[in-house]
Amino acid sequence: MKRVTIIGAGWAGLSAAVHAVQAGWQVRLLEAAPQAGGRARRVVHQGLNLDNGQHILIGAYRDTLALMRTVGVETDAQLCRMPLTLRFPDGQGLRLPDWPAPLNVLAGIATARGWSWSDKGAFIRRALQWQTQRFECATHMTVEDLCAGLPQPVMDGMIEPLCVSALNLPSSQASAQVFLRVLQDALLGGSGSSDMLIPLCDLSALLPDAAVPWLRQHGAEVLTGQHVQDVKEHLSSPVILACPAWEAARLTQAIHPAWSAQAHALKHTAIATIYIQSNARLTWPHPVMALPSHAQAPAQFVFDKGRLSGEQNLLGVIAAVVSASGSDRDAITQAVLQQVRDQLHLPHAQSMLTVLEKRAAFACTPGLLRPPAIVTSQLLACGDYIDGPYPSTLEGAVISGKHAVNLLEAMYMRENTA
Ligand SMILES: Cc1cc2nc3c(=O)[nH]c(=O)nc-3n(C[C@H](O)[C@H](O)[C@H](O)COP(=O)(O)OP(=O)(O)OC[C@H]3O[C@@H](n4cnc5c(N)ncnc54)[C@H](O)[C@@H]3O)c2cc1C
């Protein structure tokens, strides 16, 4: 019997567990928290099903969508699919039509509101240049370097919102190489890749609530409330570490100090989700809207939770997202509340709950060296921070879980044919 222990049941650990079961492994999945899901999970507040942080997926998340379907989630019913939309409250901004790529991008740029023809031409010329260079650039470049010379409306209306939502860093700090990879997959990844997929249910219902029973039905052991203190106790058979970077660093300190140091060196950035009761009927054209943001008005996006969930008790509830946020919860809450009152004309809005994840994403800076998936011949690692093409995302986590199982299989085959 091929046995593997997986430590951590976030989306990377769940992905590893499902792929390992499919490859014929006897899986033991150990999770420290009372529930699976990690950073992408349900949070219940005063009887309302909210999330640890508002998430958005895109059509290019092929592995994540495939994983959901494997465990029985009806992705079409649980995700609101809409063409990429970066519209602001005054109606300015971008919305791609529901056409095949790259026509949708060209038409979306041509009809962008608030951009002059010269802005549109500048962006199209630059995008063609990126395509000619196969979406590759020097590793030391920031997104700001990459976009130098692009007009301000293009930066404010497209590059900055995309950069901060995908890499959780402003363009002045974010890796151009990773940004280009995200753009390439979204814009040229085939039909529907650039679509926004917004959860209609909470994040636990989107994967963990279906994955855990699926795993048990397929013979896996899933234990919650199991905070692993020492990996060595589990190393009688292979282990996959699927905990966050800082915890993986602690657990590998005595086993592989250099790997541990690399994981420990990663820096993290925060995301705040401020849930607000608008005390009004929301009549936005789309369930998600971009907001003009700056230090005193820090939220970049707002979501209409009532419209998305269809639940009566979430009517009028807004989730406002501050990517790359500061760490003062009260200051963020007050600033965002005022921003929502002013920019969305909701004078009676009241804050309900602020979820501040101080280590939401690893800082995806230029030239960043991320730890590899192989720690030792018996110990592998997966998670959004493991070396790979994506920033901290669900897709990055899910792909790394699958990759760890592929490596595990290869190691097993080598050992058993040697
Ligand atoms: C607020 C917020 C907003 C986000 N928005 C988006 C978004 O819009 N789109 C997107 O794609 N991504 C988004 N992300 C990123 C995404 O959530 C993460 O990339 C992904 O969830 C990481 O999954 P993971 O499995 O690698 O790690 P985690 O989710 O951190 O899972 C690790 C698991 O390991 C467990 N664990 C830790 N230590 C131990 C131990 N010693 N023993 C046993 N178990 C242990 C933890 O409890 C946890 O369940 C967002 C993240 C946050 C926080």
The ligand as an SDF file (V2000), in Angstrom:
LIG
                    3D

 53 58  0  0  0  0  0  0  0  0999 V2000
   -8.3040   37.7720    2.4150 C   0  0  0  0  0  0  0  0  0  0  0  0
   -7.7730   36.9600    1.2790 C   0  0  0  0  0  0  0  0  0  0  0  0
   -8.2120   37.1990   -0.0120 C   0  0  0  0  0  0  0  0  0  0  0  0
   -7.7310   36.4270   -1.0730 C   0  0  0  0  0  0  0  0  0  0  0  0
   -8.2250   36.6470   -2.3170 N   0  0  0  0  0  0  0  0  0  0  0  0
   -7.9210   35.7850   -3.3000 C   0  0  0  0  0  0  0  0  0  0  0  0
   -8.5570   35.8540   -4.5380 C   0  0  0  0  0  0  0  0  0  0  0  0
   -9.3930   36.7230   -4.7640 O   0  0  0  0  0  0  0  0  0  0  0  0
   -8.2320   34.9500   -5.5030 N   0  0  0  0  0  0  0  0  0  0  0  0
   -7.3070   33.9810   -5.2800 C   0  0  0  0  0  0  0  0  0  0  0  0
   -7.0860   33.1590   -6.1850 O   0  0  0  0  0  0  0  0  0  0  0  0
   -6.6630   33.8880   -4.1070 N   0  0  0  0  0  0  0  0  0  0  0  0
   -6.9420   34.7590   -3.1100 C   0  0  0  0  0  0  0  0  0  0  0  0
   -6.3260   34.6450   -1.9060 N   0  0  0  0  0  0  0  0  0  0  0  0
   -5.2260   33.6920   -1.7450 C   0  0  0  0  0  0  0  0  0  0  0  0
   -5.7000   32.2660   -1.4560 C   0  0  0  0  0  0  0  0  0  0  0  0
   -6.6600   32.2410   -0.4430 O   0  0  0  0  0  0  0  0  0  0  0  0
   -4.4930   31.4560   -1.0090 C   0  0  0  0  0  0  0  0  0  0  0  0
   -3.4930   31.5290   -2.0040 O   0  0  0  0  0  0  0  0  0  0  0  0
   -4.8180   29.9890   -0.7840 C   0  0  0  0  0  0  0  0  0  0  0  0
   -5.9510   29.8300    0.0290 O   0  0  0  0  0  0  0  0  0  0  0  0
   -3.6170   29.3260   -0.1100 C   0  0  0  0  0  0  0  0  0  0  0  0
   -3.8980   27.9680    0.1200 O   0  0  0  0  0  0  0  0  0  0  0  0
   -2.8250   27.0300    0.7930 P   0  0  0  0  0  0  0  0  0  0  0  0
   -3.4630   25.6930    0.9050 O   0  0  0  0  0  0  0  0  0  0  0  0
   -1.5450   27.1430    0.0750 O   0  0  0  0  0  0  0  0  0  0  0  0
   -2.5510   27.6340    2.2470 O   0  0  0  0  0  0  0  0  0  0  0  0
   -3.5480   27.8220    3.4860 P   0  0  0  0  0  0  0  0  0  0  0  0
   -4.8770   28.2210    3.0360 O   0  0  0  0  0  0  0  0  0  0  0  0
   -2.8430   28.7280    4.4320 O   0  0  0  0  0  0  0  0  0  0  0  0
   -3.6850   26.3700    4.1230 O   0  0  0  0  0  0  0  0  0  0  0  0
   -2.7450   25.8260    5.0220 C   0  0  0  0  0  0  0  0  0  0  0  0
   -3.4580   24.9120    6.0160 C   0  0  0  0  0  0  0  0  0  0  0  0
   -2.4840   24.2930    6.8500 O   0  0  0  0  0  0  0  0  0  0  0  0
   -2.9800   24.2540    8.1650 C   0  0  0  0  0  0  0  0  0  0  0  0
   -1.8420   24.1020    9.0880 N   0  0  0  0  0  0  0  0  0  0  0  0
   -0.9130   25.0460    9.3980 C   0  0  0  0  0  0  0  0  0  0  0  0
   -0.0040   24.5220   10.2480 N   0  0  0  0  0  0  0  0  0  0  0  0
   -0.3600   23.2350   10.4730 C   0  0  0  0  0  0  0  0  0  0  0  0
    0.1840   22.1750   11.2630 C   0  0  0  0  0  0  0  0  0  0  0  0
    1.3100   22.3220   11.9840 N   0  0  0  0  0  0  0  0  0  0  0  0
   -0.4640   20.9850   11.3090 N   0  0  0  0  0  0  0  0  0  0  0  0
   -1.6140   20.7930   10.5800 C   0  0  0  0  0  0  0  0  0  0  0  0
   -2.1620   21.7690    9.8050 N   0  0  0  0  0  0  0  0  0  0  0  0
   -1.5340   22.9640    9.7450 C   0  0  0  0  0  0  0  0  0  0  0  0
   -3.7320   25.5850    8.2930 C   0  0  0  0  0  0  0  0  0  0  0  0
   -4.6610   25.5520    9.3820 O   0  0  0  0  0  0  0  0  0  0  0  0
   -4.4040   25.6850    6.9270 C   0  0  0  0  0  0  0  0  0  0  0  0
   -5.6740   25.0710    6.9120 O   0  0  0  0  0  0  0  0  0  0  0  0
   -6.7620   35.4260   -0.8280 C   0  0  0  0  0  0  0  0  0  0  0  0
   -6.3080   35.1830    0.4640 C   0  0  0  0  0  0  0  0  0  0  0  0
   -6.8170   35.9380    1.5130 C   0  0  0  0  0  0  0  0  0  0  0  0
   -6.3290   35.6340    2.9080 C   0  0  0  0  0  0  0  0  0  0  0  0
  1  2  1  0
  2  3  1  0
  2 52  2  0
  3  4  2  0
  4  5  1  0
  4 50  1  0
  5  6  2  0
  6  7  1  0
  6 13  1  0
  7  8  2  0
  7  9  1  0
  9 10  1  0
 10 11  2  0
 10 12  1  0
 12 13  2  0
 13 14  1  0
 14 15  1  0
 14 50  1  0
 15 16  1  0
 16 17  1  0
 16 18  1  0
 18 19  1  0
 18 20  1  0
 20 21  1  0
 20 22  1  0
 22 23  1  0
 23 24  1  0
 24 25  2  0
 24 26  1  0
 24 27  1  0
 27 28  1  0
 28 29  2  0
 28 30  1  0
 28 31  1  0
 31 32  1  0
 32 33  1  0
 33 34  1  0
 33 48  1  0
 34 35  1  0
 35 36  1  0
 35 46  1  0
 36 37  1  0
 36 45  1  0
 37 38  2  0
 38 39  1  0
 39 40  1  0
 39 45  2  0
 40 41  1  0
 40 42  2  0
 42 43  1  0
 43 44  2  0
 44 45  1  0
 46 47  1  0
 46 48  1  0
 48 49  1  0
 50 51  2  0
 51 52  1  0
 52 53  1  0
M  END
$$$$
